[in-house]
Amino acid sequence: MIPPADMVLFATVVREESFTRAALKLGITKQTVSERIRQLEERLGVRLLERTTRRLRVTGAGVMYSERCAAIAALIDEANNEVQQGQADPTGLLRVSSPVLYGRRYLTPVISKYLARYPQARVELVLADRRPHLIEEGFDVAIHIGPLNDSSLVARKLGEGAVHFVASPRFLSKHGTPDARELRSARCIGFSAFETWEAEGVKSRIDPVLMVNDSELACEAAIEGVGIARVPDIVCREALRDGRLKVLFGPKPAAMRPIHVVYPSRLNLPNKVRLFMDALATLAEPTPRRPGRIQRKRSR
C-alpha cells in the first residue's frame, strides 16, 4: 500500500516544480524528497518524473497520478481544518444573500438563533431577487431557488417549494372553473408579456391581462378576482387556508422548485459558514404542503 504521505509529497513536488521548493514547503531535506519519490516510483512500477540537471518533467502517467494525489491532499487538508475549526465558535461577519420572499419568511429565526448561540458572530443579510456573484460581491453563502446554473459553486439542498395555480372563488363564479386545455384563453396574471404554463401535462402559451414583478402582488391580484396566478405555496398558503383562493387543476402542485444554499468551495470552509448552513438545514427547510393547510416547519 502506498502511504498517503508519499502521495501528498508527490503532489507538492509537481505543484512546486522542484525538489528543493517541495522540501522547503514540507520542512524536510531535498535528499529525503528525492529518495521518497524514487521509492514511490519503485512501488508503483511507473516512471513519474524525468529528472535533468535544470528541471523536472512530469511524465504522462505522472500528470494523471498527480491530479489524484492533489485531490487526496486537498481532502486531508479539509479534514484537518474541519476538526480544528470545529473546536471554535464562529467569529466575524457572515454575508448572506437570499431572495426577498424566502429571506422574509424563513431566515429571521435562523439568524436569531445563530447569533444567540454564537455571540461573537455577526451577519449581514442582503435580500434581492437575483443571483449574485458570490466571490465578486463578497458573499459567504446564498440561497438559490430553482435550477442551479453555476457548476463552480458547491450546493447543499434545503428542500423544495411548491408552486400552485390559484384563483379566487369570485373569479371562478364569474368565469367558471377552467380545465387545463382552457388555460390558454383564460384571464391570467403573469410576470412577462408571454409565458408558457403547464397544467396536467398540457402546455399553454398565455397572454396575461396583468403583469407584475412580485409574487405577493400576483397573489393579491388573484384574491381580488383579476385572474389566475401561478405563485409559490409560501405566498398563497394563508389565502388557501381561509378560502380566499382555490387551487386549480387538481391537488398536485404546478411545480416543485428546489431550494439550495450555495457557497464557493468546500476547501478551507470557514466554521461560520459550516455552522450557519447546519442551522439552515435544521430550521429553514420548506417541505411540500397540502393546498389549503399550514404545516409547521419541522426540526430534524
Backbone torsions as a table, in degrees:
resi	resn	phi	psi	omega
1	MET	NA	135.0	179.6
2	ILE	-79.2	126.3	177.6
3	PRO	-63.3	133.0	177.5
4	PRO	-55.9	-31.4	179.9
5	ALA	-62.0	-34.9	178.7
6	ASP	-72.4	-31.9	176.6
7	MET	-68.1	-40.4	175.8
8	VAL	-64.0	-40.4	178.2
9	LEU	-60.5	-46.2	-179.6
10	PHE	-62.7	-42.9	178.1
11	ALA	-60.3	-37.5	179.4
12	THR	-67.1	-41.8	178.7
13	VAL	-60.9	-44.5	-179.4
14	VAL	-65.4	-42.0	-179.4
15	ARG	-65.2	-42.4	-177.2
16	GLU	-83.0	-16.0	179.8
17	GLU	59.4	31.0	-177.1
18	SER	-167.9	136.0	171.7
19	PHE	-64.7	-39.3	-176.4
20	THR	-64.9	-48.5	-178.9
21	ARG	-67.2	-36.3	176.9
22	ALA	-64.0	-40.1	179.1
23	ALA	-62.5	-43.0	178.0
24	LEU	-64.5	-39.3	-179.2
25	LYS	-63.8	-38.5	-174.6
26	LEU	-96.3	-6.6	177.7
27	GLY	74.1	32.5	176.8
28	ILE	-129.4	177.4	-177.4
29	THR	-84.7	159.2	177.2
30	LYS	-62.5	-38.1	-179.7
31	GLN	-63.3	-37.7	178.6
32	THR	-65.6	-41.9	178.6
33	VAL	-60.8	-48.6	-177.9
34	SER	-61.0	-42.6	-178.5
35	GLU	-67.8	-40.1	-178.9
36	ARG	-69.9	-33.8	176.5
37	ILE	-67.6	-40.2	177.9
38	ARG	-61.2	-44.2	179.5
39	GLN	-66.2	-35.9	177.9
40	LEU	-62.9	-44.7	178.7
41	GLU	-62.9	-38.4	179.0
42	GLU	-65.1	-42.0	179.9
43	ARG	-64.5	-40.0	-178.9
44	LEU	-78.7	-24.8	-175.2
45	GLY	70.4	28.5	-176.7
46	VAL	-138.2	140.0	174.4
47	ARG	-81.2	119.7	-178.5
48	LEU	-98.6	-32.1	-176.3
49	LEU	-132.2	141.2	169.5
50	GLU	-102.9	121.7	-174.8
51	ARG	-101.9	133.5	170.6
52	THR	-127.0	175.5	-179.8
53	THR	-69.7	-19.7	-175.0
54	ARG	-107.5	-32.4	-173.8
55	ARG	-155.9	167.7	174.1
56	LEU	-104.5	141.9	173.8
57	ARG	-123.2	127.8	-179.3
58	VAL	-83.2	130.8	178.6
59	THR	-73.7	170.3	177.7
60	GLY	-58.8	-44.4	177.0
61	ALA	-64.3	-36.1	-179.5
62	GLY	-66.4	-36.7	178.6
63	VAL	-62.0	-48.5	179.9
64	MET	-62.2	-44.1	-178.0
65	TYR	-67.5	-36.6	-178.2
66	SER	-66.6	-33.0	177.9
67	GLU	-63.9	-42.2	177.1
68	ARG	-65.9	-42.5	-179.7
69	CYS	-64.6	-38.3	178.6
70	ALA	-64.8	-38.1	178.1
71	ALA	-65.2	-40.8	178.1
72	ILE	-65.3	-41.4	178.0
73	ALA	-60.7	-39.9	179.0
74	ALA	-65.4	-40.0	178.5
75	LEU	-65.1	-38.9	177.9
76	ILE	-63.6	-45.5	177.9
77	ASP	-60.4	-42.0	-179.0
78	GLU	-63.8	-43.2	179.3
79	ALA	-62.4	-42.9	179.6
80	ASN	-64.4	-42.3	-179.6
81	ASN	-65.2	-39.9	179.3
82	GLU	-61.6	-42.6	179.7
83	VAL	-65.8	-43.8	-178.9
84	GLN	-66.6	-45.2	-177.5
85	GLN	-72.3	-27.1	-179.1
86	GLY	-65.9	-13.7	-179.9
87	GLN	-89.7	-5.6	-175.0
88	ALA	-122.0	143.3	174.7
89	ASP	-72.6	147.9	-179.8
90	PRO	-67.7	145.4	176.2
91	THR	-134.2	165.8	176.2
92	GLY	83.1	-178.0	-173.5
93	LEU	-86.8	131.2	172.9
94	LEU	-109.9	121.0	-179.2
95	ARG	-101.8	125.3	-173.6
96	VAL	-124.6	133.7	174.3
97	SER	-112.8	140.6	-179.2
98	SER	-151.1	148.3	168.4
99	PRO	-57.2	150.1	-171.9
100	VAL	-58.3	-52.1	-174.1
101	LEU	-64.0	-45.7	-180.0
102	TYR	-62.4	-42.6	179.6
103	GLY	-61.2	-42.5	-179.2
104	ARG	-67.2	-39.6	-172.5
105	ARG	-84.6	-28.7	-169.5
106	TYR	-120.8	-30.4	-166.4
107	LEU	-84.8	-22.0	-178.9
108	THR	-57.8	-49.3	178.6
109	PRO	-66.0	-32.9	178.1
110	VAL	-63.4	-50.5	-177.8
111	ILE	-66.1	-39.3	179.5
112	SER	-58.8	-47.8	-178.9
113	LYS	-71.0	-35.3	177.7
114	TYR	-62.1	-45.8	-178.9
115	LEU	-71.1	-32.7	177.9
116	ALA	-68.2	-36.0	-178.4
117	ARG	-78.4	-32.8	-177.0
118	TYR	-122.5	84.9	-172.8
119	PRO	-65.9	-17.3	178.1
120	GLN	-85.8	-5.0	-178.9
121	ALA	-88.9	157.5	173.7
122	ARG	-135.3	150.1	-178.3
123	VAL	-130.6	135.7	169.0
124	GLU	-115.5	115.4	-179.9
125	LEU	-104.7	123.2	179.0
126	VAL	-114.5	118.5	-180.0
127	LEU	-98.5	123.5	179.6
128	ALA	-159.1	137.0	-179.7
129	ASP	-87.3	58.3	174.0
130	ARG	-152.1	165.4	178.6
131	ARG	-100.2	112.0	-176.7
132	PRO	-77.1	162.0	170.0
133	HIS	-86.1	107.6	-169.2
134	LEU	-57.0	-50.0	-174.1
135	ILE	-70.2	-47.6	-177.5
136	GLU	-64.2	-34.7	-177.0
137	GLU	-96.9	0.6	172.3
138	GLY	75.4	28.9	176.9
139	PHE	-90.6	142.0	175.4
140	ASP	-82.5	-41.3	179.3
141	VAL	-143.1	160.5	176.2
142	ALA	-146.6	149.1	173.6
143	ILE	-93.2	126.7	175.9
144	HIS	-116.6	129.0	176.8
145	ILE	-113.9	127.2	-176.0
146	GLY	105.1	-174.3	-177.8
147	PRO	-61.1	145.1	176.5
148	LEU	-85.2	135.4	-177.9
149	ASN	-127.0	13.0	178.9
150	ASP	-126.8	100.5	-175.3
151	SER	-72.0	-9.5	-179.2
152	SER	-80.2	-12.0	-178.0
153	LEU	-94.9	152.2	173.4
154	VAL	-94.7	134.2	-174.9
155	ALA	-123.9	143.9	173.9
156	ARG	-126.6	121.4	-175.5
157	LYS	-76.3	131.2	177.8
158	LEU	-96.0	-28.9	-178.1
159	GLY	160.0	-157.6	178.6
160	GLU	-137.4	148.3	177.7
161	GLY	-117.3	131.3	-179.0
162	ALA	-79.1	150.7	173.7
163	VAL	-123.2	136.5	-177.2
164	HIS	-123.9	150.4	163.6
165	PHE	-86.0	126.8	-176.6
166	VAL	-135.5	155.0	173.8
167	ALA	-154.2	158.9	-178.6
168	SER	-83.6	154.1	174.6
169	PRO	-56.7	-36.5	179.0
170	ARG	-61.4	-45.5	179.3
171	PHE	-63.1	-44.9	-177.2
172	LEU	-66.6	-34.4	177.8
173	SER	-66.2	-36.1	-177.1
174	LYS	-81.2	-41.4	-172.1
175	HIS	-107.6	-8.1	-176.8
176	GLY	85.0	162.2	178.6
177	THR	-91.6	113.7	-175.7
178	PRO	-77.3	155.5	166.7
179	ASP	-95.5	175.3	-172.7
180	ALA	-58.9	-34.2	-177.5
181	ARG	-73.6	-16.6	-179.6
182	GLU	-94.6	-0.8	-176.9
183	LEU	-62.4	-32.6	-178.0
184	ARG	-57.9	-36.1	-176.4
185	SER	-101.2	3.7	-178.0
186	ALA	-80.9	160.7	175.0
187	ARG	-78.8	120.2	-173.3
188	CYS	-126.7	156.7	176.1
189	ILE	-111.9	117.4	-175.1
190	GLY	-125.3	-174.5	-178.6
191	PHE	-114.1	-4.8	176.0
192	SER	-152.1	170.2	-172.6
193	ALA	-60.5	-39.1	178.2
194	PHE	-136.3	128.4	179.2
195	GLU	-132.6	157.2	173.7
196	THR	-110.8	119.5	177.5
197	TRP	-109.7	148.2	177.6
198	GLU	-123.0	125.5	178.5
199	ALA	-133.7	127.0	179.4
200	GLU	51.6	38.8	177.3
201	GLY	81.9	-1.7	179.9
202	VAL	-102.1	123.5	178.3
203	LYS	-93.4	134.5	-177.7
204	SER	-133.1	133.5	173.0
205	ARG	-86.7	118.2	-175.8
206	ILE	-107.5	153.8	176.3
207	ASP	-120.6	94.8	-170.2
208	PRO	-62.6	143.6	172.1
209	VAL	-81.7	-19.5	177.4
210	LEU	-140.7	130.6	175.8
211	MET	-114.7	132.7	178.6
212	VAL	-133.8	168.2	178.0
213	ASN	-118.3	25.3	-176.7
214	ASP	-148.9	131.4	-177.4
215	SER	-65.4	-36.0	-180.0
216	GLU	-66.6	-37.0	175.9
217	LEU	-64.8	-41.0	178.2
218	ALA	-61.4	-40.8	179.1
219	CYS	-64.7	-43.9	179.5
220	GLU	-63.6	-39.0	178.9
221	ALA	-65.9	-37.9	177.3
222	ALA	-64.3	-40.9	177.6
223	ILE	-60.2	-36.8	-179.4
224	GLU	-77.5	-3.2	175.4
225	GLY	90.7	15.3	-178.3
226	VAL	-68.1	-39.5	-177.1
227	GLY	174.3	-164.2	179.3
228	ILE	-90.2	133.7	178.9
229	ALA	-119.9	154.3	175.8
230	ARG	-117.7	101.7	-169.1
231	VAL	-135.4	157.3	178.8
232	PRO	-65.5	151.0	179.1
233	ASP	-57.2	-39.2	-176.7
234	ILE	-66.9	-18.4	177.9
235	VAL	-84.3	-42.5	-171.0
236	CYS	-101.4	1.5	-171.6
237	ARG	-57.3	-48.5	-177.5
238	GLU	-67.0	-38.1	178.7
239	ALA	-66.9	-32.5	175.4
240	LEU	-69.6	-39.5	-177.6
241	ARG	-64.9	-42.6	-175.7
242	ASP	-93.7	7.3	172.2
243	GLY	87.8	3.7	178.6
244	ARG	-73.3	-20.6	176.4
245	LEU	-133.2	155.1	175.2
246	LYS	-124.6	145.9	175.2
247	VAL	-83.0	134.4	179.9
248	LEU	-101.8	159.8	172.3
249	PHE	63.2	40.7	174.9
250	GLY	86.6	169.2	-174.7
251	PRO	-76.2	-15.9	-178.0
252	LYS	-69.0	133.0	180.0
253	PRO	-59.0	150.9	176.2
254	ALA	-64.0	-30.9	179.2
255	ALA	-163.5	158.5	171.3
256	MET	-119.5	119.8	-176.1
257	ARG	-103.9	121.8	179.3
258	PRO	-66.8	146.0	178.7
259	ILE	-122.4	121.6	-178.5
260	HIS	-124.3	153.5	162.6
261	VAL	-104.9	129.9	-176.6
262	VAL	-119.1	152.8	178.9
263	TYR	-151.4	162.4	-168.2
264	PRO	-69.5	-38.0	-172.0
265	SER	-157.9	148.5	173.8
266	ARG	-77.8	-24.8	-174.9
267	LEU	-72.5	134.1	178.2
268	ASN	52.6	42.6	-178.4
269	LEU	-65.5	120.5	-179.6
270	PRO	-60.4	145.8	-179.4
271	ASN	-59.6	-35.9	-178.9
272	LYS	-62.3	-34.8	179.2
273	VAL	-72.8	-47.0	-178.1
274	ARG	-60.0	-45.5	-177.7
275	LEU	-70.4	-33.6	177.2
276	PHE	-67.0	-40.5	178.6
277	MET	-66.4	-36.3	175.0
278	ASP	-61.0	-41.4	178.2
279	ALA	-65.0	-39.7	177.7
280	LEU	-60.8	-46.5	-177.6
281	ALA	-63.9	-28.4	-177.9
282	THR	-85.5	-39.1	-168.5
283	LEU	-108.4	-16.0	-172.3
284	ALA	-133.4	52.1	-179.2
285	GLU	-108.7	98.1	177.9
286	PRO	-63.7	141.0	176.2
287	THR	-126.5	153.0	-179.3
288	PRO	-58.2	139.8	-178.8
289	ARG	-122.4	150.8	173.1
290	ARG	-72.0	136.1	179.6
291	PRO	-56.2	138.3	175.9
292	GLY	87.6	-1.3	179.4
293	ARG	-125.8	150.5	174.5
294	ILE	-101.7	128.2	178.4
295	GLN	-112.8	129.3	-178.8
296	ARG	-70.3	147.5	176.6
297	LYS	-65.9	138.3	-178.0
298	ARG	-99.4	145.7	173.5
299	SER	-102.8	134.6	-179.1
300	ARG	-102.5	NA	NA
